[in-house]
Amino acid sequence: MNFKHLHYFWVAARAGGIVKAGEQLHTTPQTLSSQIKLLEDRLGRRLFRKSGRALELTDEGRVALGYADEIFALGTALESALKQPRDGPRDIEFRVGVADSVAKSVAYHLIEPALNGPDRVRMICSEGKFGDLLGALALHRLDLVVADEPLSRKISVKAFNHPLGTSPISFYAAKSLQLEGTFPQCLNGAPMLLPGAASPTRQQLELWLTRHHIKPRVVGEFDDGALTKAFGREGRGVFLSASVLDDETEAQYGVRVIGRSDELVEHFFAISVERRISHPCVAAITQAARRGFLGPPGG
């Protein structure tokens, strides 16, 4: 592909027309049109269509524009990186995605070490569904995905799992919620707030409840952990969270730990396109997690 042709298309799309783009590029509209036509011939797709006197992007043109945005943003980042002095701190843009099933407090503790290195880091953090984040990682729109499940071999994304560690899972209840008996039998018939059906914790929990012959009364199911805790704080039901956050969860939500089970374990992973970690922010995150915030990855 001729990237000069792609650049002409990109400027025309962003400028809103051939004439304005020609003024920005200091070239004639005829030259610009012919260069964009060569790009369309190369791709085998029309990128613009006429709409009255104006031009608008086709569906294929909008797809091409998205990729062009990424390509020229990376070019700008490359230029900026190479212009930085070799000695002294560097300016690093770190784009990290956090699966929405990961508790916000856990996510903070896991990714905060990226800001503690010698380089000046600008962190761009986004939250979303695990599959959507993996798609962004594959397109190099993210440097790292933090999740509570590993990348499956069934997913056609070339990336690698870096285990960060584990935490047992605790059961919490508001002080106003009266439960009968000792743990875990006190959960029998008790109101419970479950994680969403797609959560790895949910699958473990259902097996654990069956194994111990416990049947709670399900009050609600939530994909958002913070919303689950908000309902739990008001005494609407027992909820679960990583035991590593026991003190923080009790203090923040005014609840108590009623029990925990080492049979229920939450695993955390950093997923990147690098098999051997070289990005300084990713290295800082993996090293800090393994030094003590979480239990060992195999735990």
C-alpha positions as semicolon CSV with decimal commas, in nm:
position;residue;x (nm);y (nm);z (nm)
1;M;0,000;0,000;0,000
2;N;0,118;0,350;-0,082
3;F;0,090;0,537;0,247
4;K;0,105;0,872;0,070
5;H;-0,225;0,782;-0,098
6;L;-0,364;0,675;0,239
7;H;-0,254;1,007;0,390
8;Y;-0,432;1,200;0,116
9;F;-0,750;1,000;0,182
10;W;-0,718;1,057;0,556
11;V;-0,677;1,436;0,521
12;A;-0,969;1,455;0,275
13;A;-1,194;1,255;0,508
14;R;-1,101;1,468;0,806
15;A;-1,123;1,797;0,615
16;G;-1,467;1,712;0,479
17;G;-1,384;1,743;0,111
18;I;-1,124;1,740;-0,164
19;V;-1,096;2,119;-0,201
20;K;-1,027;2,184;0,169
21;A;-0,786;1,892;0,182
22;G;-0,604;2,027;-0,124
23;E;-0,559;2,361;0,051
24;Q;-0,413;2,189;0,357
25;L;-0,182;1,971;0,149
26;H;-0,091;2,248;-0,098
27;T;-0,194;2,039;-0,398
28;T;-0,467;2,064;-0,659
29;P;-0,802;1,888;-0,618
30;Q;-0,736;1,700;-0,943
31;T;-0,407;1,557;-0,810
32;L;-0,567;1,468;-0,478
33;S;-0,861;1,293;-0,645
34;S;-0,634;1,090;-0,870
35;Q;-0,420;0,979;-0,573
36;I;-0,727;0,870;-0,374
37;K;-0,855;0,686;-0,684
38;L;-0,529;0,487;-0,690
39;L;-0,587;0,391;-0,325
40;E;-0,943;0,280;-0,405
41;D;-0,813;0,071;-0,695
42;R;-0,555;-0,087;-0,464
43;L;-0,818;-0,175;-0,203
44;G;-1,087;-0,270;-0,454
45;R;-1,343;-0,058;-0,270
46;R;-1,498;0,286;-0,311
47;L;-1,410;0,505;-0,013
48;F;-1,614;0,813;-0,106
49;R;-1,947;0,869;-0,279
50;K;-2,111;1,189;-0,401
51;S;-2,387;1,343;-0,192
52;G;-2,508;1,644;-0,384
53;R;-2,203;1,864;-0,432
54;A;-2,025;1,712;-0,136
55;L;-1,848;1,383;-0,077
56;E;-1,932;1,141;0,203
57;L;-1,761;0,828;0,323
58;T;-1,892;0,489;0,220
59;D;-1,917;0,211;0,479
60;E;-1,579;0,087;0,357
61;G;-1,446;0,442;0,380
62;R;-1,544;0,466;0,745
63;V;-1,360;0,141;0,814
64;A;-1,054;0,269;0,630
65;L;-1,068;0,598;0,821
66;G;-1,062;0,412;1,154
67;Y;-0,748;0,226;1,054
68;A;-0,591;0,542;0,910
69;D;-0,650;0,720;1,242
70;E;-0,462;0,442;1,420
71;I;-0,179;0,434;1,165
72;F;-0,109;0,807;1,173
73;A;-0,151;0,825;1,552
74;L;0,116;0,556;1,580
75;G;0,333;0,752;1,339
76;T;0,304;1,060;1,558
77;A;0,384;0,852;1,867
78;L;0,688;0,703;1,693
79;E;0,816;1,045;1,596
80;S;0,763;1,176;1,949
81;A;0,936;0,875;2,107
82;L;1,245;0,902;1,887
83;K;1,279;1,275;1,946
84;Q;1,303;1,229;2,321
85;P;1,650;1,254;2,477
86;R;1,821;0,922;2,542
87;D;1,919;1,022;2,894
88;G;1,672;1,111;3,165
89;P;1,301;1,030;3,199
90;R;1,088;0,955;2,894
91;D;0,725;1,037;2,824
92;I;0,528;0,712;2,782
93;E;0,166;0,671;2,681
94;F;0,027;0,357;2,845
95;R;-0,312;0,231;2,728
96;V;-0,464;-0,029;2,957
97;G;-0,803;-0,196;2,947
98;V;-0,967;-0,341;3,259
99;A;-1,234;-0,607;3,231
100;D;-1,554;-0,483;3,394
101;S;-1,570;-0,798;3,607
102;V;-1,254;-0,694;3,796
103;A;-1,324;-0,504;4,118
104;K;-1,224;-0,138;4,087
105;S;-1,008;-0,151;4,399
106;V;-0,822;-0,458;4,272
107;A;-0,772;-0,288;3,936
108;Y;-0,628;0,018;4,109
109;H;-0,379;-0,183;4,314
110;L;-0,274;-0,380;4,006
111;I;-0,218;-0,096;3,760
112;E;-0,107;0,186;3,995
113;P;0,259;0,065;3,999
114;A;0,284;0,165;3,631
115;L;0,303;0,527;3,751
116;N;0,591;0,465;3,991
117;G;0,875;0,409;3,744
118;P;1,146;0,653;3,637
119;D;0,956;0,754;3,321
120;R;0,673;1,005;3,298
121;V;0,361;0,801;3,221
122;R;0,033;0,916;3,076
123;M;-0,210;0,635;3,154
124;I;-0,519;0,598;2,937
125;C;-0,746;0,352;3,117
126;S;-1,065;0,207;2,973
127;E;-1,315;-0,044;3,106
128;G;-1,524;-0,287;2,906
129;K;-1,628;-0,640;2,826
130;F;-1,340;-0,886;2,814
131;G;-1,400;-0,978;2,449
132;D;-1,417;-0,614;2,338
133;L;-1,091;-0,535;2,516
134;L;-0,918;-0,830;2,350
135;G;-1,031;-0,697;2,012
136;A;-0,878;-0,358;2,092
137;L;-0,558;-0,530;2,208
138;A;-0,537;-0,720;1,879
139;L;-0,563;-0,390;1,690
140;H;-0,287;-0,241;1,912
141;R;-0,528;0,013;2,055
142;L;-0,434;-0,120;2,401
143;D;-0,096;-0,214;2,546
144;L;-0,243;-0,437;2,817
145;V;-0,567;-0,597;2,935
146;V;-0,618;-0,678;3,304
147;A;-0,878;-0,950;3,360
148;D;-0,995;-1,217;3,601
149;E;-0,977;-1,487;3,337
150;P;-0,707;-1,590;3,090
151;L;-0,714;-1,554;2,715
152;S;-0,867;-1,874;2,580
153;R;-0,709;-2,067;2,296
154;K;-1,049;-2,062;2,130
155;I;-1,019;-1,687;2,076
156;S;-0,823;-1,598;1,762
157;V;-0,619;-1,318;1,916
158;K;-0,242;-1,345;1,916
159;A;-0,165;-1,247;2,273
160;F;-0,016;-1,398;2,587
161;N;-0,133;-1,452;2,945
162;H;0,088;-1,324;3,227
163;P;-0,052;-1,453;3,561
164;L;-0,053;-1,182;3,826
165;G;-0,172;-1,382;4,124
166;T;-0,475;-1,510;4,309
167;S;-0,703;-1,424;4,598
168;P;-0,951;-1,636;4,795
169;I;-1,308;-1,512;4,790
170;S;-1,491;-1,377;5,095
171;F;-1,863;-1,354;5,170
172;Y;-1,988;-1,023;5,311
173;A;-2,312;-0,906;5,468
174;A;-2,441;-0,582;5,616
175;K;-2,446;-0,575;5,995
176;S;-2,824;-0,534;5,978
177;L;-2,868;-0,861;5,785
178;Q;-2,948;-1,141;6,028
179;L;-2,821;-1,486;5,932
180;E;-2,889;-1,811;6,116
181;G;-2,616;-2,064;6,195
182;T;-2,248;-2,076;6,115
183;F;-2,077;-2,036;5,779
184;P;-2,140;-2,178;5,525
185;Q;-2,475;-2,325;5,639
186;C;-2,593;-1,974;5,725
187;L;-2,620;-1,912;5,349
188;N;-2,901;-2,168;5,316
189;G;-3,213;-1,968;5,234
190;A;-3,027;-1,639;5,286
191;P;-3,073;-1,354;5,035
192;M;-2,775;-1,346;4,799
193;L;-2,645;-1,107;4,535
194;L;-2,473;-1,305;4,261
195;P;-2,212;-1,197;4,008
196;G;-2,331;-1,203;3,645
197;A;-2,367;-1,532;3,460
198;A;-2,054;-1,472;3,249
199;S;-1,830;-1,412;3,550
200;P;-1,569;-1,682;3,624
201;T;-1,653;-1,636;3,994
202;R;-2,019;-1,719;3,925
203;Q;-1,929;-2,053;3,771
204;Q;-1,709;-2,145;4,069
205;L;-1,976;-2,034;4,315
206;E;-2,252;-2,246;4,163
207;L;-2,034;-2,558;4,180
208;W;-1,934;-2,475;4,539
209;L;-2,298;-2,426;4,649
210;T;-2,397;-2,757;4,493
211;R;-2,103;-2,938;4,655
212;H;-2,199;-2,808;4,999
213;H;-2,576;-2,859;4,946
214;I;-2,649;-2,490;4,999
215;K;-2,946;-2,316;4,834
216;P;-2,951;-1,939;4,892
217;R;-3,240;-1,717;4,784
218;V;-3,111;-1,525;4,484
219;V;-3,220;-1,161;4,508
220;G;-3,024;-1,021;4,216
221;E;-2,750;-1,080;3,961
222;F;-2,506;-0,803;3,871
223;D;-2,231;-0,760;3,615
224;D;-2,106;-0,451;3,800
225;G;-1,924;-0,531;4,126
226;A;-1,965;-0,179;4,265
227;L;-2,342;-0,197;4,219
228;T;-2,347;-0,537;4,390
229;K;-2,167;-0,388;4,692
230;A;-2,406;-0,093;4,699
231;F;-2,702;-0,330;4,733
232;G;-2,510;-0,538;4,987
233;R;-2,434;-0,230;5,196
234;E;-2,808;-0,167;5,229
235;G;-2,866;-0,519;5,360
236;R;-3,025;-0,658;5,045
237;G;-2,815;-0,973;5,046
238;V;-2,484;-1,152;5,094
239;F;-2,224;-1,073;4,827
240;L;-1,877;-1,188;4,727
241;S;-1,547;-1,015;4,666
242;A;-1,174;-1,089;4,669
243;S;-1,046;-1,154;5,023
244;V;-0,741;-0,939;4,952
245;L;-0,980;-0,642;4,986
246;D;-1,140;-0,750;5,317
247;D;-1,029;-0,448;5,523
248;E;-1,108;-0,203;5,246
249;T;-1,451;-0,353;5,170
250;E;-1,554;-0,359;5,538
251;A;-1,444;0,001;5,591
252;Q;-1,593;0,141;5,270
253;Y;-1,929;-0,036;5,276
254;G;-1,984;-0,089;5,647
255;V;-2,022;-0,466;5,607
256;R;-1,864;-0,765;5,779
257;V;-1,694;-1,078;5,653
258;I;-1,916;-1,374;5,739
259;G;-1,682;-1,636;5,595
260;R;-1,443;-1,730;5,319
261;S;-1,348;-2,043;5,134
262;D;-1,012;-2,139;4,990
263;E;-1,206;-2,353;4,742
264;L;-1,319;-2,032;4,573
265;V;-1,026;-1,848;4,419
266;E;-1,015;-1,545;4,194
267;H;-0,733;-1,538;3,940
268;F;-0,595;-1,222;3,780
269;F;-0,407;-1,192;3,452
270;A;-0,223;-0,931;3,251
271;I;-0,272;-1,002;2,880
272;S;-0,043;-0,844;2,624
273;V;0,078;-0,902;2,270
274;E;0,428;-0,955;2,411
275;R;0,540;-1,303;2,507
276;R;0,845;-1,158;2,682
277;I;0,749;-0,837;2,855
278;S;0,943;-0,532;2,743
279;H;0,698;-0,246;2,800
280;P;0,815;-0,076;3,124
281;C;0,461;-0,019;3,252
282;V;0,359;-0,381;3,195
283;A;0,680;-0,495;3,365
284;A;0,608;-0,271;3,665
285;I;0,256;-0,411;3,699
286;T;0,356;-0,777;3,681
287;Q;0,651;-0,736;3,917
288;A;0,450;-0,545;4,181
289;A;0,161;-0,794;4,174
290;R;0,392;-1,088;4,228
291;R;0,575;-0,916;4,515
292;G;0,287;-0,942;4,753
293;F;-0,048;-0,776;4,682
294;L;-0,187;-1,106;4,556
295;G;-0,115;-1,467;4,638
296;P;0,110;-1,668;4,405
297;P;-0,033;-1,725;4,055
298;G;-0,061;-2,096;4,111
299;G;-0,232;-2,050;4,450
